[in-house]
Amino acid sequence: MNADTTITKTIRIDKTEAQEWERLLAMDHVDFDEEDVETAASLATYSIGVADNSVVEIVVQSGQNNLWVDGIFLQDGIEVCVAQPSESLLGEYWFWIDEKCYLIEVTTED
C-alpha cells in the first residue's frame, strides 16, 4: 500500500489517564473490586472522524479477568472493521477499507 492511500489521524489522551489504563492493561488478572473497575463493560471510548460518515473508536474493554483494547471502524454508525485486540491503549491501529488504509495513532498529550 503506498503512502497516497494511507490516511493518518492521531488521538491524544491525557497522560495521567493513559498511564492508568496502561497499568491496568498490563495486569494478567485484574482485581476489579480493588481497582474499582466494572467487569464485562466498555470502560472508555476515544473516537476520531476519519472520513465522511466514518469514525474510528478505540475502546478499553473489561472481561472477567483482564482488560484489552478494541479498535473499531464505523461507517454511517455500522461496524465495518475491527482491528486485532490490543493489550495496550497507546500505539497504532490499522484499518483497510475500500482500497484505503487508515492509520490511527493513539498517544499522550504533550
Buried (B, 14 or more C-beta within 10 A) or exposed (E): EEEEEEBEBEBBBEEEBBBBBBEBBEEEEBEBEEBEBEEEEEBBEBBBEBBEEBBBBBBBBBEEEBBBBBBBBBBEEEEEBEBEEBEEBBBEBBBEBEEBBBBBBBBBEE
